[in-house]
């Protein structure tokens, strides 16, 4: 009779432990489910913030704003290069000349204008 009470008590304790661990897992799962909407809201806020920052960058890099900055006194030392300081390369000229042929350049209209620097 005493062994039956021990066996029943042991079964009740094991069942209670299993029930406790199941409830703890359910509580953990519910906490995670409650965090999902908060994280989704945070993600949408970050996406909106990124969109706003991209818009501000586009406004800052717009040609009108850059021209306004160029007119300011703190950027007065920056000058555009003179035409004689610009190196012009003809498009496709390097592809037409091979290393076996002597390097003879032909007079062509420049197609690309590359500034090589400005003097302060």
Residue pairs with C-beta under 8 A, 6 or more apart in sequence:
59 65
69 75
70 78
77 120
78 118
79 118
79 119
79 120
80 115
80 118
81 115
81 116
81 117
81 118
85 115
85 116
85 117
85 118
85 119
86 113
86 114
86 115
86 116
87 114
87 116
88 110
88 111
88 112
88 113
88 114
89 110
89 111
89 112
89 114
90 108
90 109
90 110
90 111
91 111
91 112
93 105
93 106
93 108
97 103
